[in-house]
Amino acid sequence: MTGRRLRIALALTLAATASGAALAADSYTLDPAHTALTFKVSHLGLSWTHGRFKDVTGAFAIDASDPSACRFEFEAKTESLDTDNAKRDEHLHGPDFFNAKQFPAIRFKSTSVKVVQGGFEVTGELTLHGVTKPVATTLMGGNTAEFPKGVHRTGYSAEFQIKRSEFGMDKMVGPIGDDVFVSLSFEGTR
């Protein structure tokens, strides 16, 4: 084989390998009807205030042959925050807390994914209130289903904790807890 033919054969082999690797990942879009981003925070050390974000979007990719190639991205609209109390929600949307006009979205983008028993250990960048910080959590799940027929699904859930003051949300720390306990449960379709 001449040098030119060898280079062409090598280039074709590399291209086929690269395209095969790209095809190994299954891409999913979040199903909003089966996705929940909720939180709870202490009120006066007496009870918990619970809330949720009603508008959560995102996508993720699972690569069974190369877990380091998996990725997860989520976005929650801050204006969609709901604590089942209109007056409190109005205050939370305002400048004392989420400042939804200036910071209309909360975003997470994975930077590292590792396999653990029952799921993935995911590290990524969380952007909240204009501040980006690393966050790590374990996504548990990964079971699959076909529902309705022809629609392939998989899902995960996670729980983690952040300090709101580290994201510049430091108003009323004390009466309202600094530690925020977050739960995420989602299904994606491909």
C-alpha positions as a LaTeX table, in Angstrom:
\begin{tabular}{lrrr}
\hline
Residue & $x$ (\AA) & $y$ (\AA) & $z$ (\AA) \\
\hline
Met1 & 0.00 & 0.00 & 0.00 \\
Thr2 & 1.41 & 3.38 & $-0.97$ \\
Gly3 & 1.86 & 6.13 & 1.58 \\
Arg4 & $-1.08$ & 8.10 & 0.15 \\
Arg5 & $-3.42$ & 5.07 & 0.23 \\
Leu6 & $-2.31$ & 4.24 & 3.77 \\
Arg7 & $-3.11$ & 7.80 & 4.91 \\
Ile8 & $-6.54$ & 7.65 & 3.22 \\
Ala9 & $-7.29$ & 4.23 & 4.79 \\
Leu10 & $-6.18$ & 5.50 & 8.19 \\
Ala11 & $-8.29$ & 8.67 & 7.84 \\
Leu12 & $-11.36$ & 6.60 & 6.87 \\
Thr13 & $-10.80$ & 4.26 & 9.81 \\
Leu14 & $-10.50$ & 7.20 & 12.23 \\
Ala15 & $-13.61$ & 8.84 & 10.77 \\
Ala16 & $-15.59$ & 5.60 & 11.09 \\
Thr17 & $-14.39$ & 5.14 & 14.67 \\
Ala18 & $-15.26$ & 8.73 & 15.57 \\
Ser19 & $-18.73$ & 8.52 & 14.02 \\
Gly20 & $-19.32$ & 5.17 & 15.77 \\
Ala21 & $-18.42$ & 6.76 & 19.09 \\
Ala22 & $-20.76$ & 9.67 & 18.40 \\
Leu23 & $-23.57$ & 7.22 & 17.65 \\
Ala24 & $-22.92$ & 5.36 & 20.93 \\
Ala25 & $-24.50$ & 8.17 & 22.97 \\
Asp26 & $-28.27$ & 8.22 & 23.39 \\
Ser27 & $-29.58$ & 11.80 & 23.49 \\
Tyr28 & $-32.64$ & 12.65 & 25.57 \\
Thr29 & $-34.84$ & 15.70 & 26.02 \\
Leu30 & $-36.50$ & 16.31 & 29.39 \\
Asp31 & $-40.18$ & 15.41 & 29.53 \\
Pro32 & $-41.66$ & 18.37 & 31.46 \\
Ala33 & $-44.70$ & 16.33 & 32.54 \\
His34 & $-42.37$ & 13.93 & 34.36 \\
Thr35 & $-39.74$ & 16.33 & 35.68 \\
Ala36 & $-39.74$ & 17.98 & 39.10 \\
Leu37 & $-37.26$ & 20.42 & 40.64 \\
Thr38 & $-38.23$ & 21.07 & 44.25 \\
Phe39 & $-36.58$ & 22.50 & 47.36 \\
Lys40 & $-37.11$ & 23.04 & 51.03 \\
Val41 & $-35.64$ & 25.62 & 53.39 \\
Ser42 & $-36.02$ & 26.12 & 57.14 \\
His43 & $-38.36$ & 28.80 & 58.44 \\
Leu44 & $-37.39$ & 30.08 & 61.92 \\
Gly45 & $-36.08$ & 26.60 & 62.72 \\
Leu46 & $-39.71$ & 25.60 & 63.25 \\
Ser47 & $-40.88$ & 24.24 & 59.92 \\
Trp48 & $-39.94$ & 23.84 & 56.28 \\
Thr49 & $-41.02$ & 26.03 & 53.39 \\
His50 & $-41.32$ & 23.91 & 50.26 \\
Gly51 & $-41.19$ & 25.18 & 46.70 \\
Arg52 & $-40.85$ & 24.05 & 43.12 \\
Phe53 & $-39.93$ & 25.39 & 39.73 \\
Lys54 & $-42.73$ & 24.73 & 37.26 \\
Asp55 & $-40.70$ & 25.49 & 34.09 \\
Val56 & $-37.70$ & 23.17 & 33.82 \\
Thr57 & $-36.09$ & 22.22 & 30.51 \\
Gly58 & $-32.98$ & 20.34 & 29.56 \\
Ala59 & $-31.25$ & 17.56 & 27.74 \\
Phe60 & $-28.83$ & 14.80 & 28.53 \\
Ala61 & $-26.81$ & 12.13 & 26.76 \\
Ile62 & $-25.94$ & 8.69 & 28.04 \\
Asp63 & $-22.98$ & 6.86 & 26.51 \\
Ala64 & $-22.83$ & 3.32 & 27.90 \\
Ser65 & $-19.47$ & 2.65 & 26.25 \\
Asp66 & $-17.86$ & 5.83 & 27.61 \\
Pro67 & $-19.53$ & 7.27 & 30.74 \\
Ser68 & $-17.11$ & 10.21 & 30.72 \\
Ala69 & $-18.86$ & 11.31 & 27.50 \\
Cys70 & $-22.25$ & 11.52 & 29.26 \\
Arg71 & $-23.62$ & 15.03 & 29.78 \\
Phe72 & $-26.49$ & 16.66 & 31.67 \\
Glu73 & $-27.85$ & 20.20 & 31.19 \\
Phe74 & $-30.85$ & 21.75 & 32.93 \\
Glu75 & $-32.49$ & 25.17 & 33.08 \\
Ala76 & $-35.23$ & 26.39 & 35.42 \\
Lys77 & $-37.01$ & 29.70 & 34.87 \\
Thr78 & $-36.86$ & 31.64 & 38.14 \\
Glu79 & $-40.24$ & 33.28 & 37.46 \\
Ser80 & $-41.79$ & 29.79 & 37.58 \\
Leu81 & $-40.95$ & 29.45 & 41.30 \\
Asp82 & $-44.05$ & 28.41 & 43.26 \\
Thr83 & $-44.34$ & 27.96 & 47.03 \\
Asp84 & $-48.15$ & 27.88 & 47.01 \\
Asn85 & $-48.31$ & 31.36 & 48.52 \\
Ala86 & $-48.65$ & 34.27 & 46.04 \\
Lys87 & $-47.37$ & 36.98 & 48.43 \\
Arg88 & $-44.28$ & 34.94 & 49.38 \\
Asp89 & $-43.66$ & 34.04 & 45.72 \\
Glu90 & $-43.76$ & 37.71 & 44.75 \\
His91 & $-41.13$ & 38.44 & 47.43 \\
Leu92 & $-38.97$ & 35.49 & 46.31 \\
His93 & $-39.12$ & 36.64 & 42.66 \\
Gly94 & $-37.92$ & 40.10 & 43.72 \\
Pro95 & $-34.46$ & 41.56 & 44.38 \\
Asp96 & $-34.19$ & 40.24 & 47.96 \\
Phe97 & $-33.98$ & 36.67 & 46.69 \\
Phe98 & $-34.04$ & 35.28 & 43.13 \\
Asn99 & $-34.32$ & 38.65 & 41.37 \\
Ala100 & $-36.09$ & 36.97 & 38.46 \\
Lys101 & $-35.96$ & 40.04 & 36.20 \\
Gln102 & $-32.18$ & 40.31 & 36.37 \\
Phe103 & $-31.52$ & 36.54 & 36.63 \\
Pro104 & $-34.30$ & 34.82 & 34.66 \\
Ala105 & $-32.82$ & 31.30 & 34.77 \\
Ile106 & $-30.99$ & 28.83 & 36.97 \\
Arg107 & $-28.65$ & 26.64 & 34.92 \\
Phe108 & $-26.67$ & 23.47 & 35.49 \\
Lys109 & $-24.16$ & 21.97 & 33.06 \\
Ser110 & $-22.16$ & 18.85 & 33.88 \\
Thr111 & $-18.38$ & 18.91 & 33.68 \\
Ser112 & $-17.66$ & 15.35 & 34.86 \\
Val113 & $-19.70$ & 12.14 & 34.95 \\
Lys114 & $-18.58$ & 8.89 & 36.60 \\
Val115 & $-20.39$ & 5.59 & 37.00 \\
Val116 & $-21.38$ & 4.63 & 40.54 \\
Gln117 & $-23.51$ & 1.76 & 41.73 \\
Gly118 & $-27.08$ & 2.53 & 40.66 \\
Gly119 & $-26.33$ & 5.63 & 38.60 \\
Phe120 & $-23.82$ & 8.41 & 38.00 \\
Glu121 & $-21.77$ & 10.79 & 40.11 \\
Val122 & $-22.20$ & 14.11 & 38.34 \\
Thr123 & $-20.15$ & 17.25 & 38.93 \\
Gly124 & $-21.04$ & 20.45 & 37.17 \\
Glu125 & $-21.42$ & 24.20 & 37.23 \\
Leu126 & $-24.57$ & 25.61 & 38.85 \\
Thr127 & $-25.41$ & 29.20 & 37.94 \\
Leu128 & $-27.88$ & 30.81 & 40.35 \\
His129 & $-28.47$ & 34.52 & 40.94 \\
Gly130 & $-25.60$ & 35.37 & 38.57 \\
Val131 & $-23.06$ & 33.27 & 40.51 \\
Thr132 & $-21.54$ & 30.06 & 39.12 \\
Lys133 & $-20.19$ & 27.43 & 41.50 \\
Pro134 & $-19.33$ & 23.74 & 41.26 \\
Val135 & $-21.94$ & 21.30 & 42.56 \\
Ala136 & $-21.77$ & 17.51 & 42.81 \\
Thr137 & $-24.60$ & 15.03 & 43.19 \\
Thr138 & $-25.41$ & 11.41 & 42.51 \\
Leu139 & $-28.06$ & 10.68 & 39.92 \\
Met140 & $-29.74$ & 7.41 & 40.78 \\
Gly141 & $-31.81$ & 5.42 & 38.31 \\
Gly142 & $-31.31$ & 4.78 & 34.64 \\
Asn143 & $-34.09$ & 2.26 & 34.17 \\
Thr144 & $-35.64$ & 2.38 & 30.72 \\
Ala145 & $-39.16$ & 2.02 & 29.38 \\
Glu146 & $-40.99$ & 2.39 & 26.10 \\
Phe147 & $-44.10$ & 4.49 & 26.70 \\
Pro148 & $-46.13$ & 5.19 & 24.72 \\
Lys149 & $-45.12$ & 2.66 & 22.07 \\
Gly150 & $-42.13$ & 3.93 & 20.13 \\
Val151 & $-41.08$ & 6.52 & 22.76 \\
His152 & $-37.95$ & 5.44 & 24.64 \\
Arg153 & $-37.47$ & 6.86 & 28.13 \\
Thr154 & $-35.02$ & 6.80 & 30.96 \\
Gly155 & $-35.05$ & 8.67 & 34.26 \\
Tyr156 & $-32.99$ & 9.66 & 37.27 \\
Ser157 & $-33.37$ & 11.38 & 40.61 \\
Ala158 & $-30.98$ & 13.25 & 42.88 \\
Glu159 & $-30.84$ & 15.17 & 46.12 \\
Phe160 & $-28.22$ & 17.71 & 47.08 \\
Gln161 & $-27.72$ & 20.75 & 49.28 \\
Ile162 & $-26.45$ & 24.26 & 48.61 \\
Lys163 & $-25.88$ & 27.35 & 50.74 \\
Arg164 & $-27.88$ & 30.19 & 49.22 \\
Ser165 & $-25.52$ & 32.82 & 50.66 \\
Glu166 & $-22.71$ & 31.39 & 48.49 \\
Phe167 & $-24.81$ & 32.41 & 45.48 \\
Gly168 & $-25.36$ & 35.98 & 46.71 \\
Met169 & $-28.80$ & 35.25 & 48.20 \\
Asp170 & $-27.94$ & 36.37 & 51.71 \\
Lys171 & $-31.06$ & 38.31 & 52.75 \\
Met172 & $-32.75$ & 37.13 & 55.96 \\
Val173 & $-30.22$ & 34.37 & 56.68 \\
Gly174 & $-31.12$ & 33.21 & 60.16 \\
Pro175 & $-34.91$ & 33.44 & 60.11 \\
Ile176 & $-34.78$ & 31.71 & 56.72 \\
Gly177 & $-32.21$ & 28.93 & 56.52 \\
Asp178 & $-29.03$ & 29.26 & 54.53 \\
Asp179 & $-29.04$ & 25.56 & 53.66 \\
Val180 & $-31.37$ & 24.74 & 50.78 \\
Phe181 & $-32.21$ & 21.08 & 50.20 \\
Val182 & $-32.86$ & 20.40 & 46.51 \\
Ser183 & $-34.55$ & 17.39 & 44.89 \\
Leu184 & $-34.52$ & 16.68 & 41.17 \\
Ser185 & $-36.43$ & 13.90 & 39.46 \\
Phe186 & $-36.68$ & 13.66 & 35.68 \\
Glu187 & $-37.47$ & 11.54 & 32.68 \\
Gly188 & $-36.05$ & 12.06 & 29.24 \\
Thr189 & $-37.28$ & 10.85 & 25.87 \\
Arg190 & $-35.12$ & 10.06 & 22.84 \\
\hline
\end{tabular}
